[in-house]
């Protein structure tokens, strides 16, 4: 199936990455060898997790993804397919998935992890996080933009 966009060491150190400027509501925290780019969304964790796993929605919120082909609409461990990035189709495989967290390899290279964290006592709010290997820190501004777009997507769906 093809889906195209409708619109085109542990620490709590916060990092300042340009790319979204003050307009982004996302934060970046170092978690070991990973940078966790996170953003709060005003939807239940189950709703955020479902949207994050929905391959049809990836082009709508992922600025680097122009299209997706996969037999699975919602990723699970072992889901495969390909993504159109910068005019090139790249194969992907989901290597881990537990419902609210998944990670993948793109063109055989370990890529980002994705997770949804919940807040105790707040059933209508969650935190969506993209985990970026420190060696790929240059990708953080793209993830910040993606999370801002993701928030608009899931919060506006909740209003319909």
N, C-alpha and C positions, 0 to 999 in steps of 0.2 A: 504494500500500500504506500502511496505517496502522500505526503502532507507538506504543504507550503504555507508560509506565513500569510496571515490576512493583512498584515501591514509590513510589511517589509521585515627542644627542651621545653616543657610546658610553661607557659607564662600567660599573663593577661596583658601583655604589652600591646597597646593599640598602635597601629602603624598609620602613617599618613601617606596615602597614595593618591596622586592627582588623577584626573580622568572624569570624575563625577563632581568634583568641587563640593561646595557647600550644599548643592542641590540634592545630593544623595542622602538617604536616611540609613544607609548601610554602615557597618563598622567592620574593621579588620583586626583580628586578634591572632597572635601566634599561639599555636597548639603543637608543641614539639617541632617536627619538621614540616608542619603544615601551616598555612595561613587560612584561618576560618573567616570567610567573608559572610557576614550575617545581616539579616534584616527582619524586623518584626512585621508581621502581617495580621490584619484584623479578621482572621478566620480560624476555625478549629484546626488542630493539628491534622486530623484525618482528611479534611478538605485540602489543606496545603500539600499533604503527602500525595494524595491522589493526583493533584494537578502537576506536581513535580515529576511524577512517574509517567505522565501522559505524553507519549511520543508525538501525538498530533499537535500538542500545544508548544512543543519545544521551539519551533520557528517563531512563535508569537512573542516569546519572552527572551529567547537566547539570541543576542545580537550576532553571534558568530555562526549560527545555524540558519541556512537558507531553506533547507528542506530535509525531510527524513523519510526513509523507506525502512519499514519493519513489519513483520507479520504480527507483532505484538503491539497492541495499543498502549498497554500499561506494562512497564518493564518489570521483570522478575529476574532472578539469577539465571544467567544463560541466554537472556534475550540478545538477539543479534540483529543487525541491520546495517544501514549506512546513512551518513549525514553529508549534506552538501555544504561545504565550508570553502568560501573564497573561490567558488567555481569548480572545486574538485570533490568528487565523491570519495569519502573515507569510510572504511568498514568500522563498526563498533561492536563490542561485546560487553554486556553487563556482567561483571565478575562477582558481585556481592549485592544482595538485596534482602532486607528484612521488613519491608513495608514502609518504614519511615526513614530508611537510609539506604542509599545505593551508590555504587561506584562502577566505573567503567574503564575500558581501554579503547582508545581510538587509534586506528591504524597500528594496533599492537602495542601502543605506548600507554602506560598508566596515565589516566587523565584525572579529572576532578572527581571528588566524592560529593554527594548531595545528601542533606539530612534535614529533618524537621524536628525541632525541640519544642516541648510543651512547657507551659508555665503552670505551677501548682495553683489550683483555685481559679484559673482563668481559662475556661473551656472555649472561649471565642477569640483567643489570641495565641499565636505561635511564632516561632523564630525559624526562618528558613536559612540554611547555611550551605555555602559552597566551599568545599575544602580544596585548597590549591597547594600543591607541593611548593616549598620555598624556592626551588630552582625555577619555577614558572611564575615568580612574583610579578613579572611584566603583565600577566593575565588578570591581575586583580581588578583593574579598572573596567575590564569587560564584564567580570562577574558582578561588580557593583551595579553596572547599568542593567545587567540581566535581572538582578534581584529587584531593582526598582520597577522594571517592566512586569516582573512576575507579580509583585504586590498589586499593581494596578489591575492586572488580569484577574487574579483570584478575588480581590475585594470587590471589583465591579460585577463579577459573576454572582457573588453573594447578594447583591442588591437586586438582581433580576427576579 
